[in-house]
Amino acid sequence: MPNSPELPIIIDVEASGFGRGSYPIEVGVALPNGDLHAWLIKPLPEWTHWNDEAEQIHGISRERLDRDGQAPRVVAKTLNNLLQGKTVYTDGWGVDRPWLALLFHEVGLHQLFKLESVYSILTQVQMESWTATRERVLATQKWVPHRAGSDALIVQTTYKYLAFS
């Protein structure tokens, strides 16, 4: 469990596709104080993989990233400034970790925060209730899933319901 009774910091990453060749296109961070940050990432020239099925899920076009995305180095530096020395949690550790590693590697920066699975701070009972609680959160909130900021809030709120109810 986190050392204090506050909510954990949650991060979520949306990507250009699934598996080999995919890269991060959006990062969202939900902080314990309720602040939410999200950044679209402009793909590097060598990031060419694009999966139309992934686009249908997150709704972010390559054109929008080219137009509105921030440089990957800017996003990585901003993440480090915001999260340095902290432990950050995700519900998609197996995919978010490599996408964040790629982001930092490609821009020549070290990731200055630790990434852990949100499931590592849940009890067995909480883990068993995770899916049903997440569905309740989705039914009661107006957040759109599969956008990084919304997904970070969904995970954080699900954790809150399980840990503080």
C-alpha positions in Angstrom: 0.0 0.0 0.0 1.1 3.6 -0.5 2.7 5.0 2.7 0.0 7.5 3.3 -3.8 7.3 3.1 -3.8 9.4 0.0 -4.7 8.1 -3.5 -1.9 6.7 -5.6 -0.6 8.5 -8.7 -2.0 6.8 -11.7 -0.6 6.9 -15.2 -2.1 5.6 -18.5 -0.7 5.4 -22.0 -2.5 5.1 -25.3 -0.5 3.9 -28.3 -0.4 3.7 -32.1 -1.3 0.0 -32.0 -0.6 -3.2 -30.3 2.7 -5.0 -29.9 5.8 -4.7 -32.0 6.4 -1.3 -33.6 3.7 0.5 -31.6 4.6 3.7 -29.7 3.0 6.0 -27.2 0.7 8.7 -28.6 -0.9 10.0 -25.3 0.0 9.9 -21.6 -2.4 10.8 -18.8 -1.6 11.2 -15.1 -4.1 11.5 -12.2 -2.5 13.0 -9.1 -3.7 12.4 -5.5 -5.0 16.0 -5.2 -7.4 15.6 -8.1 -5.2 17.3 -10.7 -5.3 15.6 -14.1 -2.6 16.0 -16.8 -2.7 14.6 -20.3 -0.5 15.1 -23.3 -0.8 14.0 -26.9 2.6 13.0 -28.4 3.7 14.0 -31.9 5.2 10.8 -33.4 8.9 10.9 -34.2 9.6 10.5 -37.9 10.7 6.9 -37.4 7.5 6.0 -35.6 5.5 4.9 -38.6 3.4 2.0 -37.2 -0.3 2.7 -37.2 -3.1 0.4 -36.4 -6.6 1.4 -37.5 -8.2 -0.8 -34.9 -6.3 1.0 -32.1 -7.4 4.3 -33.6 -11.0 3.1 -33.5 -10.6 2.4 -29.8 -8.9 5.6 -28.6 -10.3 7.9 -31.3 -7.0 9.8 -31.9 -5.9 10.1 -35.5 -2.4 10.3 -36.7 -3.2 13.7 -38.3 -4.4 15.0 -34.9 -1.1 13.9 -33.3 0.9 15.6 -36.1 -1.1 18.8 -35.6 -1.7 18.9 -31.8 0.9 16.6 -30.3 3.8 17.8 -28.2 7.4 16.7 -29.0 8.2 13.4 -27.2 11.2 15.0 -25.4 8.9 17.7 -24.0 6.4 15.1 -22.7 9.2 13.0 -21.2 10.8 16.0 -19.5 7.4 17.1 -18.2 6.7 13.6 -16.8 10.0 13.6 -15.0 9.5 17.1 -13.6 6.0 16.1 -12.3 6.8 12.6 -11.1 10.5 12.6 -10.2 11.3 10.2 -7.3 7.7 9.0 -7.0 6.1 5.6 -7.5 3.4 5.8 -10.2 0.8 3.0 -10.8 -0.9 1.7 -13.9 -3.4 -1.0 -14.6 -1.6 -1.9 -17.8 2.0 -2.4 -16.6 2.8 -5.0 -19.2 2.1 -2.5 -22.1 2.5 0.9 -20.4 6.1 0.1 -19.1 7.5 -0.7 -22.6 5.8 2.4 -24.2 7.2 4.7 -21.5 10.6 3.0 -21.8 10.5 3.7 -25.6 9.5 7.3 -25.1 12.4 8.0 -22.7 14.9 5.9 -24.7 14.1 7.6 -28.0 14.6 11.1 -26.5 17.8 10.1 -24.6 16.4 10.7 -21.1 16.2 8.5 -18.0 12.8 7.9 -16.5 13.0 9.4 -13.0 10.0 7.8 -11.5 9.1 4.2 -10.7 6.3 2.4 -12.5 4.3 -0.3 -10.6 1.2 -2.2 -11.3 -1.9 -0.9 -9.4 -2.7 -4.5 -8.6 0.5 -4.7 -6.4 -1.2 -2.4 -3.9 -4.6 -4.3 -3.8 -5.6 -6.9 -1.3 -6.9 -10.2 -2.7 -10.5 -9.1 -1.9 -10.0 -5.8 -3.7 -8.5 -7.6 -6.7 -11.5 -9.9 -6.9 -13.8 -6.8 -6.8 -11.8 -4.7 -9.3 -13.7 -5.5 -12.5 -17.2 -5.0 -11.0 -16.1 -1.8 -9.2 -14.6 -0.4 -12.4 -17.9 -1.1 -14.2 -19.7 0.8 -11.4 -17.3 3.7 -11.9 -17.9 3.7 -15.6 -21.6 3.6 -15.1 -21.6 6.6 -12.7 -19.1 8.9 -14.4 -19.1 10.7 -17.7 -15.5 9.8 -18.5 -14.8 8.4 -21.9 -12.6 5.2 -21.7 -9.5 4.7 -23.8 -8.2 8.2 -23.5 -5.2 8.4 -21.3 -6.5 11.1 -18.9 -9.9 9.5 -18.5 -8.4 6.0 -18.0 -6.1 7.3 -15.3 -9.1 8.8 -13.5 -11.1 5.6 -13.9 -8.3 3.5 -12.4 -7.7 6.0 -9.6 -11.5 6.2 -8.8 -11.8 2.4 -8.9 -8.9 2.2 -6.4 -10.5 4.9 -4.2 -13.9 3.0 -4.1 -12.1 -0.2 -3.1 -9.6 1.2 -0.6 -11.7 3.8 1.1 -15.2 2.3 1.1 
